[in-house]
Amino acid sequence: MPKLPRVSGAEAQRALERLGFQKVRQSGSHVIMKRDAKGCILPMHDELKVGTLAGILRQAEVAPEEFVQALQRHR
């Protein structure tokens, strides 16, 4: 498993959008994203802690490798 990078909420949102997630709505600083029946809640912070990001990916059922690849397509 690759080490998860430190990313902002906006960077994580862009990577999840590349994986087919769509922004459903936003409540305060939290964005709700869905893909089919799976979804996740993404805090729009300047920097997400690695444990928080790991929990988001688990909730969305996205492999860390898949997320890192989607993230690197942008960088």
mmCIF file as gemmi writes it, N, C-alpha and C atoms, coordinates in Angstrom:
data_model
loop_
_atom_site.group_PDB
_atom_site.id
_atom_site.type_symbol
_atom_site.label_atom_id
_atom_site.label_alt_id
_atom_site.label_comp_id
_atom_site.label_asym_id
_atom_site.label_entity_id
_atom_site.label_seq_id
_atom_site.pdbx_PDB_ins_code
_atom_site.Cartn_x
_atom_site.Cartn_y
_atom_site.Cartn_z
_atom_site.occupancy
_atom_site.B_iso_or_equiv
_atom_site.pdbx_formal_charge
_atom_site.auth_seq_id
_atom_site.auth_asym_id
_atom_site.pdbx_PDB_model_num
ATOM 1 N N . MET Axp A 1 ? 0.849 -1.18 0 1 0 ? 1 A 1
ATOM 2 C CA . MET Axp A 1 ? 0 0 0 1 0 ? 1 A 1
ATOM 3 C C . MET Axp A 1 ? 0.887 1.233 0 1 0 ? 1 A 1
ATOM 4 N N . PRO Axp A 2 ? 0.646 2.171 -0.933 1 0 ? 2 A 1
ATOM 5 C CA . PRO Axp A 2 ? 1.469 3.377 -0.952 1 0 ? 2 A 1
ATOM 6 C C . PRO Axp A 2 ? 1.122 4.284 0.226 1 0 ? 2 A 1
ATOM 7 N N . LYS Axp A 3 ? 2.107 5.049 0.622 1 0 ? 3 A 1
ATOM 8 C CA . LYS Axp A 3 ? 1.881 6.011 1.687 1 0 ? 3 A 1
ATOM 9 C C . LYS Axp A 3 ? 0.98 7.114 1.148 1 0 ? 3 A 1
ATOM 10 N N . LEU Axp A 4 ? -0.064 7.429 1.891 1 0 ? 4 A 1
ATOM 11 C CA . LEU Axp A 4 ? -0.987 8.475 1.442 1 0 ? 4 A 1
ATOM 12 C C . LEU Axp A 4 ? -0.336 9.843 1.6 1 0 ? 4 A 1
ATOM 13 N N . PRO Axp A 5 ? -0.452 10.678 0.579 1 0 ? 5 A 1
ATOM 14 C CA . PRO Axp A 5 ? 0.146 12.009 0.646 1 0 ? 5 A 1
ATOM 15 C C . PRO Axp A 5 ? -0.733 12.968 1.439 1 0 ? 5 A 1
ATOM 16 N N . ARG Axp A 6 ? -0.142 14.047 1.859 1 0 ? 6 A 1
ATOM 17 C CA . ARG Axp A 6 ? -0.908 15.118 2.504 1 0 ? 6 A 1
ATOM 18 C C . ARG Axp A 6 ? -1.489 15.974 1.384 1 0 ? 6 A 1
ATOM 19 N N . VAL Axp A 7 ? -2.807 16.067 1.354 1 0 ? 7 A 1
ATOM 20 C CA . VAL Axp A 7 ? -3.477 16.839 0.317 1 0 ? 7 A 1
ATOM 21 C C . VAL Axp A 7 ? -4.529 17.736 0.955 1 0 ? 7 A 1
ATOM 22 N N . SER Axp A 8 ? -4.951 18.732 0.214 1 0 ? 8 A 1
ATOM 23 C CA . SER Axp A 8 ? -6.034 19.597 0.69 1 0 ? 8 A 1
ATOM 24 C C . SER Axp A 8 ? -7.361 18.943 0.334 1 0 ? 8 A 1
ATOM 25 N N . GLY Axp A 9 ? -8.419 19.451 0.894 1 0 ? 9 A 1
ATOM 26 C CA . GLY Axp A 9 ? -9.743 18.948 0.578 1 0 ? 9 A 1
ATOM 27 C C . GLY Axp A 9 ? -10.086 19.141 -0.89 1 0 ? 9 A 1
ATOM 28 N N . ALA Axp A 10 ? -9.662 20.265 -1.467 1 0 ? 10 A 1
ATOM 29 C CA . ALA Axp A 10 ? -9.933 20.542 -2.88 1 0 ? 10 A 1
ATOM 30 C C . ALA Axp A 10 ? -9.195 19.563 -3.782 1 0 ? 10 A 1
ATOM 31 N N . GLU Axp A 11 ? -7.934 19.229 -3.444 1 0 ? 11 A 1
ATOM 32 C CA . GLU Axp A 11 ? -7.17 18.261 -4.238 1 0 ? 11 A 1
ATOM 33 C C . GLU Axp A 11 ? -7.816 16.883 -4.153 1 0 ? 11 A 1
ATOM 34 N N . ALA Axp A 12 ? -8.256 16.509 -2.968 1 0 ? 12 A 1
ATOM 35 C CA . ALA Axp A 12 ? -8.916 15.213 -2.798 1 0 ? 12 A 1
ATOM 36 C C . ALA Axp A 12 ? -10.218 15.178 -3.586 1 0 ? 12 A 1
ATOM 37 N N . GLN Axp A 13 ? -10.946 16.274 -3.6 1 0 ? 13 A 1
ATOM 38 C CA . GLN Axp A 13 ? -12.197 16.346 -4.358 1 0 ? 13 A 1
ATOM 39 C C . GLN Axp A 13 ? -11.942 16.152 -5.844 1 0 ? 13 A 1
ATOM 40 N N . ARG Axp A 14 ? -10.92 16.815 -6.387 1 0 ? 14 A 1
ATOM 41 C CA . ARG Axp A 14 ? -10.596 16.67 -7.809 1 0 ? 14 A 1
ATOM 42 C C . ARG Axp A 14 ? -10.217 15.224 -8.144 1 0 ? 14 A 1
ATOM 43 N N . ALA Axp A 15 ? -9.442 14.587 -7.267 1 0 ? 15 A 1
ATOM 44 C CA . ALA Axp A 15 ? -9.034 13.198 -7.503 1 0 ? 15 A 1
ATOM 45 C C . ALA Axp A 15 ? -10.254 12.274 -7.473 1 0 ? 15 A 1
ATOM 46 N N . LEU Axp A 16 ? -11.158 12.494 -6.519 1 0 ? 16 A 1
ATOM 47 C CA . LEU Axp A 16 ? -12.361 11.661 -6.449 1 0 ? 16 A 1
ATOM 48 C C . LEU Axp A 16 ? -13.257 11.894 -7.663 1 0 ? 16 A 1
ATOM 49 N N . GLU Axp A 17 ? -13.311 13.113 -8.156 1 0 ? 17 A 1
ATOM 50 C CA . GLU Axp A 17 ? -14.097 13.398 -9.363 1 0 ? 17 A 1
ATOM 51 C C . GLU Axp A 17 ? -13.528 12.657 -10.564 1 0 ? 17 A 1
ATOM 52 N N . ARG Axp A 18 ? -12.199 12.524 -10.634 1 0 ? 18 A 1
ATOM 53 C CA . ARG Axp A 18 ? -11.576 11.755 -11.714 1 0 ? 18 A 1
ATOM 54 C C . ARG Axp A 18 ? -11.936 10.276 -11.612 1 0 ? 18 A 1
ATOM 55 N N . LEU Axp A 19 ? -12.275 9.821 -10.416 1 0 ? 19 A 1
ATOM 56 C CA . LEU Axp A 19 ? -12.655 8.421 -10.198 1 0 ? 19 A 1
ATOM 57 C C . LEU Axp A 19 ? -14.159 8.204 -10.362 1 0 ? 19 A 1
ATOM 58 N N . GLY Axp A 20 ? -14.885 9.235 -10.772 1 0 ? 20 A 1
ATOM 59 C CA . GLY Axp A 20 ? -16.307 9.083 -11.056 1 0 ? 20 A 1
ATOM 60 C C . GLY Axp A 20 ? -17.25 9.596 -9.985 1 0 ? 20 A 1
ATOM 61 N N . PHE Axp A 21 ? -16.739 10.2 -8.925 1 0 ? 21 A 1
ATOM 62 C CA . PHE Axp A 21 ? -17.596 10.756 -7.881 1 0 ? 21 A 1
ATOM 63 C C . PHE Axp A 21 ? -18.122 12.109 -8.327 1 0 ? 21 A 1
ATOM 64 N N . GLN Axp A 22 ? -19.3 12.456 -7.847 1 0 ? 22 A 1
ATOM 65 C CA . GLN Axp A 22 ? -19.886 13.758 -8.132 1 0 ? 22 A 1
ATOM 66 C C . GLN Axp A 22 ? -20.259 14.439 -6.825 1 0 ? 22 A 1
ATOM 67 N N . LYS Axp A 23 ? -20.096 15.752 -6.81 1 0 ? 23 A 1
ATOM 68 C CA . LYS Axp A 23 ? -20.49 16.537 -5.645 1 0 ? 23 A 1
ATOM 69 C C . LYS Axp A 23 ? -22.015 16.592 -5.615 1 0 ? 23 A 1
ATOM 70 N N . VAL Axp A 24 ? -22.596 16.118 -4.514 1 0 ? 24 A 1
ATOM 71 C CA . VAL Axp A 24 ? -24.045 16.109 -4.368 1 0 ? 24 A 1
ATOM 72 C C . VAL Axp A 24 ? -24.506 17.403 -3.718 1 0 ? 24 A 1
ATOM 73 N N . ARG Axp A 25 ? -23.843 17.752 -2.623 1 0 ? 25 A 1
ATOM 74 C CA . ARG Axp A 25 ? -24.183 18.994 -1.943 1 0 ? 25 A 1
ATOM 75 C C . ARG Axp A 25 ? -23.056 19.359 -0.988 1 0 ? 25 A 1
ATOM 76 N N . GLN Axp A 26 ? -23.163 20.552 -0.411 1 0 ? 26 A 1
ATOM 77 C CA . GLN Axp A 26 ? -22.173 21.011 0.558 1 0 ? 26 A 1
ATOM 78 C C . GLN Axp A 26 ? -22.895 21.574 1.757 1 0 ? 26 A 1
ATOM 79 N N . SER Axp A 27 ? -22.422 21.195 2.928 1 0 ? 27 A 1
ATOM 80 C CA . SER Axp A 27 ? -22.974 21.704 4.17 1 0 ? 27 A 1
ATOM 81 C C . SER Axp A 27 ? -21.819 22.292 4.971 1 0 ? 27 A 1
ATOM 82 N N . GLY Axp A 28 ? -21.719 23.595 4.981 1 0 ? 28 A 1
ATOM 83 C CA . GLY Axp A 28 ? -20.606 24.248 5.656 1 0 ? 28 A 1
ATOM 84 C C . GLY Axp A 28 ? -19.311 23.945 4.93 1 0 ? 28 A 1
ATOM 85 N N . SER Axp A 29 ? -18.329 23.396 5.658 1 0 ? 29 A 1
ATOM 86 C CA . SER Axp A 29 ? -17.041 23.091 5.039 1 0 ? 29 A 1
ATOM 87 C C . SER Axp A 29 ? -16.929 21.623 4.641 1 0 ? 29 A 1
ATOM 88 N N . HIS Axp A 30 ? -18.047 20.91 4.59 1 0 ? 30 A 1
ATOM 89 C CA . HIS Axp A 30 ? -18.036 19.496 4.231 1 0 ? 30 A 1
ATOM 90 C C . HIS Axp A 30 ? -18.811 19.262 2.934 1 0 ? 30 A 1
ATOM 91 N N . VAL Axp A 31 ? -18.166 18.56 1.997 1 0 ? 31 A 1
ATOM 92 C CA . VAL Axp A 31 ? -18.769 18.243 0.707 1 0 ? 31 A 1
ATOM 93 C C . VAL Axp A 31 ? -19.192 16.779 0.725 1 0 ? 31 A 1
ATOM 94 N N . ILE Axp A 32 ? -20.395 16.502 0.266 1 0 ? 32 A 1
ATOM 95 C CA . ILE Axp A 32 ? -20.901 15.138 0.169 1 0 ? 32 A 1
ATOM 96 C C . ILE Axp A 32 ? -20.754 14.721 -1.287 1 0 ? 32 A 1
ATOM 97 N N . MET Axp A 33 ? -20.017 13.624 -1.493 1 0 ? 33 A 1
ATOM 98 C CA . MET Axp A 33 ? -19.764 13.124 -2.841 1 0 ? 33 A 1
ATOM 99 C C . MET Axp A 33 ? -20.306 11.712 -2.972 1 0 ? 33 A 1
ATOM 100 N N . LYS Axp A 34 ? -20.815 11.38 -4.167 1 0 ? 34 A 1
ATOM 101 C CA . LYS Axp A 34 ? -21.376 10.048 -4.404 1 0 ? 34 A 1
ATOM 102 C C . LYS Axp A 34 ? -20.943 9.511 -5.75 1 0 ? 34 A 1
ATOM 103 N N . ARG Axp A 35 ? -20.823 8.182 -5.796 1 0 ? 35 A 1
ATOM 104 C CA . ARG Axp A 35 ? -20.613 7.434 -7.042 1 0 ? 35 A 1
ATOM 105 C C . ARG Axp A 35 ? -21.48 6.199 -6.906 1 0 ? 35 A 1
ATOM 106 N N . ASP Axp A 36 ? -22.494 6.098 -7.753 1 0 ? 36 A 1
ATOM 107 C CA . ASP Axp A 36 ? -23.479 5.017 -7.654 1 0 ? 36 A 1
ATOM 108 C C . ASP Axp A 36 ? -24.088 5.053 -6.25 1 0 ? 36 A 1
ATOM 109 N N . ALA Axp A 37 ? -24.021 3.95 -5.517 1 0 ? 37 A 1
ATOM 110 C CA . ALA Axp A 37 ? -24.601 3.907 -4.174 1 0 ? 37 A 1
ATOM 111 C C . ALA Axp A 37 ? -23.574 4.256 -3.098 1 0 ? 37 A 1
ATOM 112 N N . LYS Axp A 38 ? -22.314 4.401 -3.469 1 0 ? 38 A 1
ATOM 113 C CA . LYS Axp A 38 ? -21.249 4.688 -2.507 1 0 ? 38 A 1
ATOM 114 C C . LYS Axp A 38 ? -21.03 6.185 -2.408 1 0 ? 38 A 1
ATOM 115 N N . GLY Axp A 39 ? -20.745 6.644 -1.214 1 0 ? 39 A 1
ATOM 116 C CA . GLY Axp A 39 ? -20.506 8.056 -1.018 1 0 ? 39 A 1
ATOM 117 C C . GLY Axp A 39 ? -19.528 8.307 0.104 1 0 ? 39 A 1
ATOM 118 N N . CYS Axp A 40 ? -19.162 9.56 0.253 1 0 ? 40 A 1
ATOM 119 C CA . CYS Axp A 40 ? -18.255 9.943 1.329 1 0 ? 40 A 1
ATOM 120 C C . CYS Axp A 40 ? -18.465 11.418 1.657 1 0 ? 40 A 1
ATOM 121 N N . ILE Axp A 41 ? -18.018 11.781 2.827 1 0 ? 41 A 1
ATOM 122 C CA . ILE Axp A 41 ? -18.083 13.168 3.282 1 0 ? 41 A 1
ATOM 123 C C . ILE Axp A 41 ? -16.653 13.675 3.338 1 0 ? 41 A 1
ATOM 124 N N . LEU Axp A 42 ? -16.399 14.764 2.633 1 0 ? 42 A 1
ATOM 125 C CA . LEU Axp A 42 ? -15.05 15.278 2.474 1 0 ? 42 A 1
ATOM 126 C C . LEU Axp A 42 ? -14.93 16.662 3.102 1 0 ? 42 A 1
ATOM 127 N N . PRO Axp A 43 ? -14.119 16.805 4.159 1 0 ? 43 A 1
ATOM 128 C CA . PRO Axp A 43 ? -13.925 18.135 4.74 1 0 ? 43 A 1
ATOM 129 C C . PRO Axp A 43 ? -13.031 18.975 3.828 1 0 ? 43 A 1
ATOM 130 N N . MET Axp A 44 ? -13.404 20.2 3.608 1 0 ? 44 A 1
ATOM 131 C CA . MET Axp A 44 ? -12.647 21.084 2.722 1 0 ? 44 A 1
ATOM 132 C C . MET Axp A 44 ? -11.626 21.887 3.525 1 0 ? 44 A 1
ATOM 133 N N . HIS Axp A 45 ? -10.689 21.189 4.126 1 0 ? 45 A 1
ATOM 134 C CA . HIS Axp A 45 ? -9.647 21.827 4.925 1 0 ? 45 A 1
ATOM 135 C C . HIS Axp A 45 ? -8.421 22.087 4.063 1 0 ? 45 A 1
ATOM 136 N N . ASP Axp A 46 ? -7.52 22.946 4.563 1 0 ? 46 A 1
ATOM 137 C CA . ASP Axp A 46 ? -6.29 23.249 3.838 1 0 ? 46 A 1
ATOM 138 C C . ASP Axp A 46 ? -5.418 22.015 3.7 1 0 ? 46 A 1
ATOM 139 N N . GLU Axp A 47 ? -5.408 21.16 4.729 1 0 ? 47 A 1
ATOM 140 C CA . GLU Axp A 47 ? -4.63 19.927 4.687 1 0 ? 47 A 1
ATOM 141 C C . GLU Axp A 47 ? -5.375 18.85 5.462 1 0 ? 47 A 1
ATOM 142 N N . LEU Axp A 48 ? -5.603 17.711 4.803 1 0 ? 48 A 1
ATOM 143 C CA . LEU Axp A 48 ? -6.276 16.59 5.458 1 0 ? 48 A 1
ATOM 144 C C . LEU Axp A 48 ? -5.232 15.724 6.147 1 0 ? 48 A 1
ATOM 145 N N . LYS Axp A 49 ? -5.52 15.285 7.357 1 0 ? 49 A 1
ATOM 146 C CA . LYS Axp A 49 ? -4.627 14.359 8.031 1 0 ? 49 A 1
ATOM 147 C C . LYS Axp A 49 ? -4.696 13.019 7.308 1 0 ? 49 A 1
ATOM 148 N N . VAL Axp A 50 ? -3.602 12.277 7.368 1 0 ? 50 A 1
ATOM 149 C CA . VAL Axp A 50 ? -3.509 11.01 6.656 1 0 ? 50 A 1
ATOM 150 C C . VAL Axp A 50 ? -4.578 10.035 7.149 1 0 ? 50 A 1
ATOM 151 N N . GLY Axp A 51 ? -4.826 9.99 8.445 1 0 ? 51 A 1
ATOM 152 C CA . GLY Axp A 51 ? -5.849 9.1 8.994 1 0 ? 51 A 1
ATOM 153 C C . GLY Axp A 51 ? -7.249 9.476 8.529 1 0 ? 51 A 1
ATOM 154 N N . THR Axp A 52 ? -7.503 10.765 8.421 1 0 ? 52 A 1
ATOM 155 C CA . THR Axp A 52 ? -8.798 11.243 7.924 1 0 ? 52 A 1
ATOM 156 C C . THR Axp A 52 ? -8.983 10.84 6.472 1 0 ? 52 A 1
ATOM 157 N N . LEU Axp A 53 ? -7.944 11.03 5.672 1 0 ? 53 A 1
ATOM 158 C CA . LEU Axp A 53 ? -8.005 10.659 4.263 1 0 ? 53 A 1
ATOM 159 C C . LEU Axp A 53 ? -8.209 9.151 4.107 1 0 ? 53 A 1
ATOM 160 N N . ALA Axp A 54 ? -7.526 8.366 4.92 1 0 ? 54 A 1
ATOM 161 C CA . ALA Axp A 54 ? -7.688 6.909 4.863 1 0 ? 54 A 1
ATOM 162 C C . ALA Axp A 54 ? -9.129 6.518 5.193 1 0 ? 54 A 1
ATOM 163 N N . GLY Axp A 55 ? -9.733 7.182 6.169 1 0 ? 55 A 1
ATOM 164 C CA . GLY Axp A 55 ? -11.129 6.914 6.526 1 0 ? 55 A 1
ATOM 165 C C . GLY Axp A 55 ? -12.085 7.292 5.413 1 0 ? 55 A 1
ATOM 166 N N . ILE Axp A 56 ? -11.814 8.395 4.742 1 0 ? 56 A 1
ATOM 167 C CA . ILE Axp A 56 ? -12.655 8.836 3.624 1 0 ? 56 A 1
ATOM 168 C C . ILE Axp A 56 ? -12.596 7.805 2.493 1 0 ? 56 A 1
ATOM 169 N N . LEU Axp A 57 ? -11.39 7.332 2.185 1 0 ? 57 A 1
ATOM 170 C CA . LEU Axp A 57 ? -11.233 6.347 1.119 1 0 ? 57 A 1
ATOM 171 C C . LEU Axp A 57 ? -11.907 5.023 1.483 1 0 ? 57 A 1
ATOM 172 N N . ARG Axp A 58 ? -11.834 4.636 2.742 1 0 ? 58 A 1
ATOM 173 C CA . ARG Axp A 58 ? -12.503 3.41 3.202 1 0 ? 58 A 1
ATOM 174 C C . ARG Axp A 58 ? -14.015 3.566 3.054 1 0 ? 58 A 1
ATOM 175 N N . GLN Axp A 59 ? -14.529 4.719 3.442 1 0 ? 59 A 1
ATOM 176 C CA . GLN Axp A 59 ? -15.967 4.995 3.349 1 0 ? 59 A 1
ATOM 177 C C . GLN Axp A 59 ? -16.426 4.976 1.89 1 0 ? 59 A 1
ATOM 178 N N . ALA Axp A 60 ? -15.59 5.5 0.988 1 0 ? 60 A 1
ATOM 179 C CA . ALA Axp A 60 ? -15.934 5.568 -0.434 1 0 ? 60 A 1
ATOM 180 C C . ALA Axp A 60 ? -15.614 4.267 -1.164 1 0 ? 60 A 1
ATOM 181 N N . GLU Axp A 61 ? -14.958 3.344 -0.473 1 0 ? 61 A 1
ATOM 182 C CA . GLU Axp A 61 ? -14.515 2.068 -1.063 1 0 ? 61 A 1
ATOM 183 C C . GLU Axp A 61 ? -13.606 2.293 -2.266 1 0 ? 61 A 1
ATOM 184 N N . VAL Axp A 62 ? -12.618 3.161 -2.06 1 0 ? 62 A 1
ATOM 185 C CA . VAL Axp A 62 ? -11.598 3.453 -3.065 1 0 ? 62 A 1
ATOM 186 C C . VAL Axp A 62 ? -10.266 2.974 -2.503 1 0 ? 62 A 1
ATOM 187 N N . ALA Axp A 63 ? -9.526 2.211 -3.3 1 0 ? 63 A 1
ATOM 188 C CA . ALA Axp A 63 ? -8.213 1.725 -2.876 1 0 ? 63 A 1
ATOM 189 C C . ALA Axp A 63 ? -7.231 2.899 -2.827 1 0 ? 63 A 1
ATOM 190 N N . PRO Axp A 64 ? -6.34 2.904 -1.841 1 0 ? 64 A 1
ATOM 191 C CA . PRO Axp A 64 ? -5.355 3.989 -1.765 1 0 ? 64 A 1
ATOM 192 C C . PRO Axp A 64 ? -4.523 4.117 -3.045 1 0 ? 64 A 1
ATOM 193 N N . GLU Axp A 65 ? -4.169 2.974 -3.672 1 0 ? 65 A 1
ATOM 194 C CA . GLU Axp A 65 ? -3.396 3.004 -4.911 1 0 ? 65 A 1
ATOM 195 C C . GLU Axp A 65 ? -4.165 3.728 -6.014 1 0 ? 65 A 1
ATOM 196 N N . GLU Axp A 66 ? -5.467 3.45 -6.092 1 0 ? 66 A 1
ATOM 197 C CA . GLU Axp A 66 ? -6.331 4.072 -7.097 1 0 ? 66 A 1
ATOM 198 C C . GLU Axp A 66 ? -6.4 5.586 -6.873 1 0 ? 66 A 1
ATOM 199 N N . PHE Axp A 67 ? -6.515 6.003 -5.608 1 0 ? 67 A 1
ATOM 200 C CA . PHE Axp A 67 ? -6.582 7.422 -5.273 1 0 ? 67 A 1
ATOM 201 C C . PHE Axp A 67 ? -5.279 8.126 -5.628 1 0 ? 67 A 1
ATOM 202 N N . VAL Axp A 68 ? -4.14 7.516 -5.289 1 0 ? 68 A 1
ATOM 203 C CA . VAL Axp A 68 ? -2.832 8.12 -5.568 1 0 ? 68 A 1
ATOM 204 C C . VAL Axp A 68 ? -2.634 8.274 -7.068 1 0 ? 68 A 1
ATOM 205 N N . GLN Axp A 69 ? -3.06 7.288 -7.866 1 0 ? 69 A 1
ATOM 206 C CA . GLN Axp A 69 ? -2.95 7.389 -9.32 1 0 ? 69 A 1
ATOM 207 C C . GLN Axp A 69 ? -3.799 8.547 -9.854 1 0 ? 69 A 1
ATOM 208 N N . ALA Axp A 70 ? -5.027 8.67 -9.358 1 0 ? 70 A 1
ATOM 209 C CA . ALA Axp A 70 ? -5.901 9.763 -9.793 1 0 ? 70 A 1
ATOM 210 C C . ALA Axp A 70 ? -5.317 11.11 -9.381 1 0 ? 70 A 1
ATOM 211 N N . LEU Axp A 71 ? -4.686 11.151 -8.245 1 0 ? 71 A 1
ATOM 212 C CA . LEU Axp A 71 ? -4.08 12.384 -7.748 1 0 ? 71 A 1
ATOM 213 C C . LEU Axp A 71 ? -2.881 12.771 -8.603 1 0 ? 71 A 1
ATOM 214 N N . GLN Axp A 72 ? -2.089 11.792 -9.022 1 0 ? 72 A 1
ATOM 215 C CA . GLN Axp A 72 ? -0.881 12.065 -9.804 1 0 ? 72 A 1
ATOM 216 C C . GLN Axp A 72 ? -1.193 12.485 -11.218 1 0 ? 72 A 1
ATOM 217 N N . ARG Axp A 73 ? -2.37 12.155 -11.724 1 0 ? 73 A 1
ATOM 218 C CA . ARG Axp A 73 ? -2.763 12.606 -13.063 1 0 ? 73 A 1
ATOM 219 C C . ARG Axp A 73 ? -2.849 14.127 -13.105 1 0 ? 73 A 1
ATOM 220 N N . HIS Axp A 74 ? -3.116 14.74 -11.952 1 0 ? 74 A 1
ATOM 221 C CA . HIS Axp A 74 ? -3.271 16.19 -11.887 1 0 ? 74 A 1
ATOM 222 C C . HIS Axp A 74 ? -1.926 16.884 -11.67 1 0 ? 74 A 1
ATOM 223 N N . ARG Axp A 75 ? -1.07 16.275 -10.886 1 0 ? 75 A 1
ATOM 224 C CA . ARG Axp A 75 ? 0.199 16.929 -10.508 1 0 ? 75 A 1
ATOM 225 C C . ARG Axp A 75 ? 1.225 16.874 -11.573 1 0 ? 75 A 1
